[in-house]
């Protein structure tokens, strides 16, 4: 039985009570993390009141203006216990009347340049009124400019499009997107030249100052872009005395440092973690010292970065063949870049993709090794996991080769 929202708000709360409502989605609000789950939040309303709905994140798209019928359980809002919420899931929310776009066509709305529609609506107010400007412009600066120009020529108020630009700026901070900030800044620059009136112009000038601070390298740009992913560049300081007495690792470190200074011919070293008793932290420390002694910059990718930010690592590595300064390139997870047939057949679900990655990586490593300013050190549990074309290029392989059986357990990195 359908109930009015006012009834739910006025009667005493019975946590867990199942309710069924027909209402219109009026606003989407930011995702809320509750325990280890992320909940989407939307405000629904009928002609008697409004209430917040919580539902676990799902691929299903709900938009402002949709008329929905939902079944859920009444509860105190977890982030504001004095307020009532309805907790449900996407399967129990039926879109009766979609207002803007058919549900099956909504995935295309993710293609809004640096913006995604659902996330964008989460940082705006009066979402239903914003849908028209969003769909007309797709948040592109030239289209925003054209829409504002038309309204100015017709003597209409362009206020909704000014709000749109303000929301674009807010999005860039909330979702830490430098590209979104740049798009918003371009929109401001184009629109503020129109005869939009002093009030709107003042608002845009304030937004422009805010965005200029965000995208300026000396301003808040590092906060917006977030932590550097992939290869990280550092400039260590160390002395050769620190490397002496560190066994085979220290000896390799000294050789690497000499080659960086042009006093040796070592170009490529593979360290097998399975045969190095000191462990990965010691390897990292020696590599850092070698770069410092060699007077070089250190470009490094930890195993976590190689696995989780593979594309960023590869993108940064593409710049290495052309580097002019002395550089020590240190890559953990050499088998991820250039997997052997054994690695692919044992651990990889999509062999075709792995083979394409391997071909690209072998080509890239060959170009890197031609750069006289670069020394490469790769870390792997065992060379048995690395493509033989790469192993054959190594000047030295440190550590004993760990035997790996097909179908056996992957040799883990321990940090």
DRENDO-1510 file (C-alpha; in Angstrom, 1 decimal, always signed):
<recs>
REC; n; res; u; v; w
REC; 1; UNK; +0.0; +0.0; +0.0 .
REC; 2; UNK; +1.4; +3.4; -1.0 .
REC; 3; UNK; +1.9; +6.0; +1.7 .
REC; 4; UNK; +2.4; +9.7; +1.5 .
REC; 5; UNK; +5.7; +11.1; +2.6 .
REC; 6; UNK; +4.1; +13.4; +5.1 .
REC; 7; UNK; +2.7; +10.4; +6.9 .
REC; 8; UNK; +6.2; +8.9; +7.3 .
REC; 9; UNK; +7.5; +12.2; +8.6 .
REC; 10; UNK; +4.7; +12.9; +11.1 .
REC; 11; UNK; +4.4; +9.5; +12.7 .
REC; 12; UNK; +6.8; +8.1; +15.3 .
REC; 13; UNK; +9.8; +6.3; +13.7 .
REC; 14; UNK; +9.6; +2.5; +13.7 .
REC; 15; UNK; +13.1; +1.5; +12.5 .
REC; 16; UNK; +12.9; -1.3; +9.9 .
REC; 17; UNK; +9.3; -0.6; +9.0 .
REC; 18; UNK; +8.7; -1.5; +5.3 .
REC; 19; UNK; +7.2; +1.3; +3.3 .
REC; 20; UNK; +6.2; +1.8; -0.3 .
REC; 21; UNK; +6.1; +5.2; -2.0 .
REC; 22; UNK; +5.5; +6.8; -5.3 .
REC; 23; UNK; +7.4; +10.1; -5.7 .
REC; 24; UNK; +9.6; +12.2; -8.0 .
REC; 25; UNK; +13.3; +12.4; -7.6 .
REC; 26; UNK; +14.1; +16.1; -7.0 .
REC; 27; UNK; +17.8; +16.0; -6.1 .
REC; 28; UNK; +20.9; +13.8; -6.0 .
REC; 29; UNK; +23.3; +14.3; -3.2 .
REC; 30; UNK; +26.9; +13.1; -2.7 .
REC; 31; UNK; +27.7; +9.5; -2.1 .
REC; 32; UNK; +27.9; +8.5; +1.5 .
REC; 33; UNK; +30.3; +5.8; +2.8 .
REC; 34; UNK; +28.8; +3.6; +5.6 .
REC; 35; UNK; +31.1; +0.9; +6.9 .
REC; 36; UNK; +32.7; -0.7; +3.8 .
REC; 37; UNK; +29.8; +0.2; +1.5 .
REC; 38; UNK; +29.1; +3.3; -0.5 .
REC; 39; UNK; +25.5; +4.6; -0.6 .
REC; 40; UNK; +24.0; +6.8; -3.3 .
REC; 41; UNK; +21.6; +9.3; -1.9 .
REC; 42; UNK; +18.7; +11.1; -3.5 .
REC; 43; UNK; +15.9; +13.2; -2.3 .
REC; 44; UNK; +12.4; +12.2; -3.4 .
REC; 45; UNK; +9.2; +14.3; -3.0 .
REC; 46; UNK; +5.5; +14.1; -3.5 .
REC; 47; UNK; +2.9; +16.8; -3.0 .
REC; 48; UNK; +3.1; +16.3; +0.8 .
REC; 49; UNK; +6.8; +16.4; +1.6 .
REC; 50; UNK; +10.3; +15.1; +0.8 .
REC; 51; UNK; +12.6; +12.5; +2.3 .
REC; 52; UNK; +16.1; +11.1; +1.6 .
REC; 53; UNK; +16.6; +7.7; +0.1 .
REC; 54; UNK; +19.8; +5.6; +0.6 .
REC; 55; UNK; +20.8; +2.8; -1.7 .
REC; 56; UNK; +24.0; +0.9; -2.3 .
REC; 57; UNK; +25.9; +2.1; -5.4 .
REC; 58; UNK; +24.8; +0.4; -8.5 .
REC; 59; UNK; +25.1; +0.7; -12.3 .
REC; 60; UNK; +21.4; +1.8; -12.5 .
REC; 61; UNK; +20.9; +5.5; -13.3 .
REC; 62; UNK; +18.3; +7.6; -11.5 .
REC; 63; UNK; +17.9; +11.2; -12.6 .
REC; 64; UNK; +16.1; +14.3; -11.2 .
REC; 65; UNK; +12.5; +14.4; -12.6 .
REC; 66; UNK; +12.1; +10.6; -12.7 .
REC; 67; UNK; +8.8; +9.4; -11.2 .
REC; 68; UNK; +9.6; +6.3; -9.2 .
REC; 69; UNK; +7.9; +3.7; -7.1 .
REC; 70; UNK; +10.1; +2.2; -4.4 .
REC; 71; UNK; +9.9; -0.2; -1.5 .
REC; 72; UNK; +12.3; +0.2; +1.4 .
REC; 73; UNK; +12.8; +0.3; +5.1 .
REC; 74; UNK; +12.4; +3.3; +7.3 .
REC; 75; UNK; +15.4; +4.2; +9.5 .
REC; 76; UNK; +17.3; +7.0; +11.1 .
REC; 77; UNK; +19.7; +8.6; +8.7 .
REC; 78; UNK; +23.2; +7.2; +9.6 .
REC; 79; UNK; +24.8; +10.6; +9.1 .
REC; 80; UNK; +22.0; +12.6; +10.9 .
REC; 81; UNK; +20.1; +10.3; +13.3 .
REC; 82; UNK; +17.5; +12.9; +14.1 .
REC; 83; UNK; +16.2; +12.7; +10.5 .
REC; 84; UNK; +14.3; +9.8; +8.8 .
REC; 85; UNK; +15.6; +8.1; +5.7 .
REC; 86; UNK; +14.5; +5.2; +3.6 .
REC; 87; UNK; +17.0; +2.5; +2.9 .
REC; 88; UNK; +16.5; +0.4; -0.3 .
REC; 89; UNK; +18.4; -1.1; -3.2 .
REC; 90; UNK; +18.3; -0.4; -7.0 .
REC; 91; UNK; +16.2; -3.5; -7.7 .
REC; 92; UNK; +13.4; -2.2; -5.5 .
REC; 93; UNK; +13.2; +1.2; -7.3 .
REC; 94; UNK; +11.1; +1.2; -10.4 .
REC; 95; UNK; +11.3; +4.1; -12.8 .
REC; 96; UNK; +7.6; +4.7; -13.8 .
REC; 97; UNK; +8.1; +7.8; -15.8 .
REC; 98; UNK; +11.6; +8.9; -16.9 .
REC; 99; UNK; +11.6; +12.6; -17.6 .
REC; 100; UNK; +14.7; +13.3; -19.6 .
REC; 101; UNK; +16.3; +10.2; -21.0 .
REC; 102; UNK; +15.2; +6.6; -21.4 .
REC; 103; UNK; +16.9; +4.4; -18.7 .
REC; 104; UNK; +18.6; +2.2; -21.4 .
REC; 105; UNK; +20.3; +5.3; -22.9 .
REC; 106; UNK; +21.7; +6.7; -19.7 .
REC; 107; UNK; +25.1; +5.1; -19.8 .
REC; 108; UNK; +26.0; +7.6; -22.6 .
REC; 109; UNK; +25.8; +10.4; -20.1 .
REC; 110; UNK; +29.1; +9.3; -18.6 .
REC; 111; UNK; +30.7; +10.9; -21.7 .
REC; 112; UNK; +30.7; +14.5; -20.5 .
REC; 113; UNK; +34.5; +15.1; -20.9 .
REC; 114; UNK; +36.0; +15.2; -17.4 .
REC; 115; UNK; +32.6; +15.1; -15.8 .
REC; 116; UNK; +30.2; +12.3; -15.1 .
REC; 117; UNK; +26.5; +13.2; -14.8 .
REC; 118; UNK; +25.6; +11.5; -11.6 .
REC; 119; UNK; +28.6; +12.9; -9.8 .
REC; 120; UNK; +28.0; +16.4; -11.3 .
REC; 121; UNK; +24.4; +16.4; -10.0 .
REC; 122; UNK; +25.7; +15.5; -6.6 .
REC; 123; UNK; +27.4; +18.9; -6.3 .
REC; 124; UNK; +24.6; +21.0; -7.7 .
REC; 125; UNK; +21.3; +22.3; -6.2 .
REC; 126; UNK; +17.9; +22.3; -7.8 .
REC; 127; UNK; +19.0; +19.3; -9.9 .
REC; 128; UNK; +15.8; +19.1; -12.0 .
REC; 129; UNK; +16.2; +22.7; -13.1 .
REC; 130; UNK; +19.9; +22.0; -14.0 .
REC; 131; UNK; +19.1; +19.0; -16.3 .
REC; 132; UNK; +18.1; +21.2; -19.2 .
REC; 133; UNK; +21.3; +23.3; -19.3 .
REC; 134; UNK; +23.4; +20.1; -18.8 .
REC; 135; UNK; +21.9; +18.2; -21.7 .
REC; 136; UNK; +21.9; +21.3; -24.0 .
REC; 137; UNK; +25.6; +22.0; -23.4 .
REC; 138; UNK; +27.1; +18.6; -22.3 .
REC; 139; UNK; +29.3; +20.9; -20.2 .
REC; 140; UNK; +31.3; +22.0; -23.2 .
REC; 141; UNK; +32.6; +25.6; -23.0 .
REC; 142; UNK; +31.6; +26.6; -26.6 .
REC; 143; UNK; +28.1; +25.3; -26.2 .
REC; 144; UNK; +27.7; +27.0; -22.8 .
REC; 145; UNK; +28.9; +30.3; -24.5 .
REC; 146; UNK; +26.3; +29.8; -27.3 .
REC; 147; UNK; +23.5; +29.2; -24.9 .
REC; 148; UNK; +24.3; +32.2; -22.8 .
REC; 149; UNK; +24.8; +34.4; -26.0 .
REC; 150; UNK; +21.3; +33.4; -27.2 .
REC; 151; UNK; +19.7; +34.4; -23.9 .
REC; 152; UNK; +21.5; +37.7; -23.7 .
REC; 153; UNK; +20.4; +38.5; -27.3 .
REC; 154; UNK; +16.8; +37.7; -26.4 .
REC; 155; UNK; +17.0; +39.7; -23.2 .
REC; 156; UNK; +16.6; +36.5; -21.0 .
REC; 157; UNK; +18.3; +35.8; -17.7 .
REC; 158; UNK; +21.3; +33.4; -18.2 .
REC; 159; UNK; +21.4; +32.7; -14.5 .
REC; 160; UNK; +21.1; +28.9; -14.8 .
REC; 161; UNK; +24.2; +28.7; -17.0 .
REC; 162; UNK; +26.1; +30.9; -14.5 .
REC; 163; UNK; +25.1; +28.4; -11.8 .
REC; 164; UNK; +26.2; +25.6; -14.2 .
REC; 165; UNK; +29.7; +27.1; -14.4 .
REC; 166; UNK; +29.9; +27.5; -10.6 .
REC; 167; UNK; +28.9; +23.8; -10.2 .
REC; 168; UNK; +31.7; +22.8; -12.7 .
REC; 169; UNK; +34.2; +24.7; -10.5 .
REC; 170; UNK; +32.8; +23.0; -7.4 .
REC; 171; UNK; +33.0; +19.6; -9.1 .
REC; 172; UNK; +36.7; +20.1; -9.9 .
REC; 173; UNK; +37.5; +20.4; -6.2 .
REC; 174; UNK; +35.1; +17.8; -4.8 .
REC; 175; UNK; +36.3; +15.2; -7.3 .
REC; 176; UNK; +39.9; +16.5; -7.5 .
REC; 177; UNK; +39.8; +16.9; -11.3 .
REC; 178; UNK; +42.3; +19.3; -12.8 .
REC; 179; UNK; +40.8; +18.8; -16.3 .
REC; 180; UNK; +37.3; +19.7; -14.9 .
REC; 181; UNK; +38.9; +22.9; -13.4 .
REC; 182; UNK; +40.4; +23.8; -16.8 .
REC; 183; UNK; +37.1; +23.3; -18.6 .
REC; 184; UNK; +35.3; +25.4; -16.1 .
REC; 185; UNK; +38.0; +28.1; -16.4 .
REC; 186; UNK; +37.6; +28.1; -20.2 .
REC; 187; UNK; +33.8; +28.5; -19.8 .
REC; 188; UNK; +34.3; +31.5; -17.5 .
REC; 189; UNK; +36.7; +33.2; -19.9 .
REC; 190; UNK; +34.4; +32.8; -22.8 .
REC; 191; UNK; +31.1; +33.8; -21.1 .
REC; 192; UNK; +32.3; +36.8; -19.0 .
REC; 193; UNK; +33.0; +38.7; -22.2 .
REC; 194; UNK; +29.2; +38.8; -23.0 .
REC; 195; UNK; +26.9; +41.4; -21.8 .
REC; 196; UNK; +25.5; +39.3; -18.9 .
REC; 197; UNK; +25.1; +42.1; -16.4 .
REC; 198; UNK; +27.2; +43.2; -13.4 .
REC; 199; UNK; +25.8; +40.7; -10.9 .
REC; 200; UNK; +26.6; +37.7; -13.1 .
REC; 201; UNK; +29.9; +39.1; -14.2 .
REC; 202; UNK; +30.9; +39.6; -10.6 .
REC; 203; UNK; +30.1; +36.0; -9.8 .
REC; 204; UNK; +32.1; +34.7; -12.8 .
REC; 205; UNK; +35.1; +36.9; -11.8 .
REC; 206; UNK; +35.0; +35.4; -8.3 .
REC; 207; UNK; +34.9; +31.9; -9.9 .
REC; 208; UNK; +37.7; +32.8; -12.2 .
REC; 209; UNK; +40.0; +33.9; -9.3 .
REC; 210; UNK; +39.1; +30.6; -7.5 .
REC; 211; UNK; +39.9; +28.5; -10.6 .
REC; 212; UNK; +43.1; +30.3; -11.4 .
REC; 213; UNK; +44.3; +29.4; -7.9 .
REC; 214; UNK; +43.4; +25.8; -8.5 .
REC; 215; UNK; +45.1; +25.3; -11.9 .
REC; 216; UNK; +48.2; +27.4; -11.1 .
REC; 217; UNK; +51.1; +25.1; -10.5 .
REC; 218; UNK; +52.2; +27.2; -7.5 .
REC; 219; UNK; +48.7; +27.2; -6.1 .
REC; 220; UNK; +46.4; +24.3; -5.1 .
REC; 221; UNK; +47.0; +22.3; -8.3 .
REC; 222; UNK; +48.9; +19.6; -6.4 .
REC; 223; UNK; +45.9; +19.1; -4.1 .
REC; 224; UNK; +43.5; +18.8; -7.1 .
REC; 225; UNK; +45.7; +16.4; -9.0 .
REC; 226; UNK; +46.2; +14.4; -5.8 .
REC; 227; UNK; +49.1; +12.1; -5.1 .
REC; 228; UNK; +51.4; +11.4; -8.1 .
REC; 229; UNK; +50.6; +8.0; -9.6 .
REC; 230; UNK; +52.9; +5.7; -11.5 .
REC; 231; UNK; +56.6; +6.7; -11.7 .
REC; 232; UNK; +57.8; +9.0; -8.9 .
REC; 233; UNK; +60.8; +11.1; -9.4 .
REC; 234; UNK; +63.2; +11.9; -6.5 .
REC; 235; UNK; +66.7; +13.3; -6.2 .
REC; 236; UNK; +68.4; +11.3; -3.4 .
REC; 237; UNK; +71.7; +12.2; -1.7 .
REC; 238; UNK; +74.1; +9.5; -0.6 .
REC; 239; UNK; +77.8; +8.6; -0.3 .
REC; 240; UNK; +79.7; +5.6; -1.6 .
REC; 241; UNK; +80.6; +4.7; +2.0 .
REC; 242; UNK; +77.0; +4.0; +2.7 .
REC; 243; UNK; +76.9; +1.4; -0.1 .
REC; 244; UNK; +80.1; -0.4; +1.0 .
REC; 245; UNK; +79.7; -3.4; +3.2 .
REC; 246; UNK; +76.2; -4.1; +1.9 .
REC; 247; UNK; +77.1; -7.4; +0.2 .
REC; 248; UNK; +76.2; -8.2; -3.3 .
REC; 249; UNK; +73.4; -5.5; -3.3 .
REC; 250; UNK; +75.9; -2.9; -2.2 .
REC; 251; UNK; +78.4; -4.0; -4.9 .
REC; 252; UNK; +75.7; -3.7; -7.6 .
REC; 253; UNK; +74.7; -0.3; -6.2 .
REC; 254; UNK; +78.3; +0.9; -6.6 .
REC; 255; UNK; +78.5; -0.4; -10.2 .
REC; 256; UNK; +75.2; +1.3; -11.0 .
REC; 257; UNK; +76.4; +4.6; -9.5 .
REC; 258; UNK; +79.6; +4.4; -11.6 .
REC; 259; UNK; +77.7; +3.8; -14.8 .
REC; 260; UNK; +75.5; +6.7; -14.0 .
REC; 261; UNK; +78.6; +8.9; -13.7 .
REC; 262; UNK; +79.9; +7.5; -17.0 .
REC; 263; UNK; +82.6; +5.4; -15.4 .
REC; 264; UNK; +81.0; +2.0; -16.2 .
REC; 265; UNK; +79.1; +0.2; -18.8 .
REC; 266; UNK; +76.3; -1.3; -16.8 .
REC; 267; UNK; +72.9; -0.5; -18.4 .
REC; 268; UNK; +70.4; -3.1; -17.2 .
REC; 269; UNK; +70.3; -5.1; -14.0 .
REC; 270; UNK; +67.6; -7.6; -12.9 .
REC; 271; UNK; +67.3; -8.3; -9.2 .
REC; 272; UNK; +65.5; -11.5; -8.3 .
REC; 273; UNK; +63.7; -10.9; -5.0 .
REC; 274; UNK; +63.4; -14.6; -4.4 .
REC; 275; UNK; +67.2; -14.9; -4.1 .
REC; 276; UNK; +67.8; -11.7; -2.1 .
REC; 277; UNK; +67.7; -12.4; +1.6 .
REC; 278; UNK; +67.6; -8.8; +2.7 .
REC; 279; UNK; +64.1; -8.2; +1.3 .
REC; 280; UNK; +62.5; -5.5; -0.8 .
REC; 281; UNK; +63.1; -2.6; +1.6 .
REC; 282; UNK; +66.8; -3.2; +1.4 .
REC; 283; UNK; +66.7; -3.3; -2.4 .
REC; 284; UNK; +64.9; +0.0; -2.4 .
REC; 285; UNK; +67.4; +1.6; -0.1 .
REC; 286; UNK; +70.3; +0.5; -2.2 .
REC; 287; UNK; +68.7; +1.8; -5.3 .
REC; 288; UNK; +68.1; +5.1; -3.7 .
REC; 289; UNK; +71.7; +5.3; -2.5 .
REC; 290; UNK; +73.0; +4.4; -6.0 .
REC; 291; UNK; +71.0; +7.2; -7.6 .
REC; 292; UNK; +72.4; +9.6; -5.0 .
REC; 293; UNK; +76.0; +8.5; -5.4 .
REC; 294; UNK; +75.6; +8.6; -9.2 .
REC; 295; UNK; +74.3; +12.1; -9.1 .
REC; 296; UNK; +71.2; +11.0; -10.9 .
REC; 297; UNK; +67.4; +11.4; -10.6 .
REC; 298; UNK; +65.6; +8.3; -9.4 .
REC; 299; UNK; +62.4; +7.3; -11.4 .
REC; 300; UNK; +60.8; +4.5; -9.5 .
REC; 301; UNK; +57.6; +2.4; -9.5 .
REC; 302; UNK; +56.8; +0.2; -6.5 .
REC; 303; UNK; +55.1; -3.1; -7.1 .
REC; 304; UNK; +51.8; -1.5; -5.9 .
REC; 305; UNK; +52.2; +1.3; -8.4 .
REC; 306; UNK; +53.0; -1.1; -11.2 .
REC; 307; UNK; +50.0; -3.2; -10.5 .
REC; 308; UNK; +47.4; -0.5; -9.7 .
REC; 309; UNK; +48.6; +2.4; -11.9 .
REC; 310; UNK; +50.0; +0.4; -14.8 .
REC; 311; UNK; +48.9; +2.8; -17.5 .
REC; 312; UNK; +50.4; +5.8; -15.7 .
REC; 313; UNK; +53.7; +4.0; -15.3 .
REC; 314; UNK; +53.8; +3.1; -19.0 .
REC; 315; UNK; +52.9; +6.6; -20.0 .
REC; 316; UNK; +55.7; +8.1; -17.9 .
REC; 317; UNK; +58.2; +5.5; -19.1 .
REC; 318; UNK; +57.5; +6.6; -22.7 .
REC; 319; UNK; +59.3; +9.8; -21.8 .
REC; 320; UNK; +62.4; +8.1; -20.6 .
REC; 321; UNK; +64.1; +7.3; -24.0 .
REC; 322; UNK; +64.4; +11.1; -24.5 .
REC; 323; UNK; +65.6; +12.1; -21.1 .
REC; 324; UNK; +68.7; +14.3; -21.1 .
REC; 325; UNK; +69.7; +14.1; -17.5 .
REC; 326; UNK; +71.3; +11.1; -15.7 .
REC; 327; UNK; +68.5; +8.8; -14.6 .
REC; 328; UNK; +68.2; +5.6; -12.6 .
REC; 329; UNK; +64.9; +3.9; -13.6 .
REC; 330; UNK; +63.8; +1.3; -11.0 .
REC; 331; UNK; +60.8; -0.9; -11.8 .
REC; 332; UNK; +59.3; -3.4; -9.4 .
REC; 333; UNK; +57.2; -6.0; -11.1 .
REC; 334; UNK; +59.2; -6.5; -14.2 .
REC; 335; UNK; +57.1; -9.6; -14.9 .
REC; 336; UNK; +54.0; -7.4; -15.1 .
REC; 337; UNK; +55.5; -5.3; -17.9 .
REC; 338; UNK; +57.1; -8.1; -19.8 .
REC; 339; UNK; +55.6; -11.5; -18.7 .
REC; 340; UNK; +57.1; -14.8; -19.7 .
REC; 341; UNK; +55.0; -17.4; -21.4 .
REC; 342; UNK; +55.0; -19.3; -18.1 .
REC; 343; UNK; +53.7; -16.2; -16.3 .
REC; 344; UNK; +50.9; -15.7; -18.9 .
REC; 345; UNK; +49.8; -19.3; -19.0 .
REC; 346; UNK; +49.8; -19.6; -15.2 .
REC; 347; UNK; +48.5; -16.3; -13.9 .
REC; 348; UNK; +46.9; -14.3; -16.6 .
REC; 349; UNK; +43.2; -14.4; -17.5 .
REC; 350; UNK; +43.4; -12.6; -20.8 .
REC; 351; UNK; +46.5; -13.9; -22.6 .
REC; 352; UNK; +45.9; -11.8; -25.7 .
REC; 353; UNK; +46.1; -8.5; -23.7 .
REC; 354; UNK; +49.2; -9.7; -21.9 .
REC; 355; UNK; +50.9; -10.6; -25.2 .
REC; 356; UNK; +50.1; -7.1; -26.6 .
REC; 357; UNK; +51.4; -5.5; -23.4 .
REC; 358; UNK; +54.6; -7.6; -23.6 .
REC; 359; UNK; +55.3; -6.6; -27.1 .
REC; 360; UNK; +54.8; -2.9; -26.3 .
REC; 361; UNK; +57.0; -3.2; -23.2 .
REC; 362; UNK; +59.9; -5.0; -24.9 .
REC; 363; UNK; +59.9; -2.3; -27.6 .
REC; 364; UNK; +59.9; +0.5; -24.9 .
REC; 365; UNK; +62.6; -1.1; -22.8 .
REC; 366; UNK; +64.8; -1.4; -26.0 .
REC; 367; UNK; +64.4; +2.3; -26.6 .
REC; 368; UNK; +65.1; +3.2; -23.0 .
REC; 369; UNK; +68.4; +1.1; -23.0 .
REC; 370; UNK; +69.6; +3.1; -26.0 .
REC; 371; UNK; +69.6; +6.3; -24.0 .
REC; 372; UNK; +73.2; +6.7; -22.6 .
REC; 373; UNK; +71.9; +8.7; -19.7 .
REC; 374; UNK; +69.7; +5.9; -18.2 .
REC; 375; UNK; +70.5; +2.8; -16.2 .
REC; 376; UNK; +67.6; +0.4; -15.6 .
REC; 377; UNK; +67.1; -1.9; -12.6 .
REC; 378; UNK; +64.2; -4.2; -12.6 .
REC; 379; UNK; +62.9; -6.3; -9.7 .
REC; 380; UNK; +61.1; -9.6; -10.0 .
REC; 381; UNK; +60.5; -12.6; -7.8 .
REC; 382; UNK; +62.2; -14.8; -10.5 .
REC; 383; UNK; +63.5; -14.3; -14.0 .
REC; 384; UNK; +61.4; -17.4; -14.9 .
REC; 385; UNK; +58.4; -15.0; -14.8 .
REC; 386; UNK; +60.0; -12.4; -17.2 .
REC; 387; UNK; +60.1; -12.6; -21.0 .
REC; 388; UNK; +63.3; -14.1; -22.2 .
REC; 389; UNK; +63.7; -11.3; -24.7 .
REC; 390; UNK; +64.1; -8.9; -21.7 .
REC; 391; UNK; +66.2; -11.2; -19.6 .
REC; 392; UNK; +68.7; -11.5; -22.5 .
REC; 393; UNK; +69.2; -7.8; -22.5 .
REC; 394; UNK; +70.3; -7.7; -18.9 .
REC; 395; UNK; +74.0; -7.1; -18.1 .
REC; 396; UNK; +73.6; -8.7; -14.8 .
REC; 397; UNK; +71.1; -10.8; -12.9 .
REC; 398; UNK; +71.4; -10.8; -9.2 .
REC; 399; UNK; +70.1; -13.6; -6.9 .
REC; 400; UNK; +69.3; -17.2; -7.6 .
REC; 401; UNK; +66.6; -18.1; -10.0 .
REC; 402; UNK; +63.6; -19.4; -8.1 .
REC; 403; UNK; +62.0; -22.3; -9.9 .
REC; 404; UNK; +58.4; -21.7; -10.8 .
REC; 405; UNK; +56.1; -24.5; -11.8 .
REC; 406; UNK; +53.2; -24.1; -14.1 .
REC; 407; UNK; +50.1; -23.9; -12.0 .
REC; 408; UNK; +52.1; -23.1; -8.9 .
REC; 409; UNK; +51.7; -20.3; -6.5 .
REC; 410; UNK; +52.8; -16.8; -7.6 .
REC; 411; UNK; +55.9; -15.7; -5.7 .
REC; 412; UNK; +54.7; -12.7; -3.6 .
REC; 413; UNK; +56.4; -9.5; -2.9 .
REC; 414; UNK; +56.7; -9.0; +0.8 .
REC; 415; UNK; +57.1; -5.4; +2.0 .
</recs>
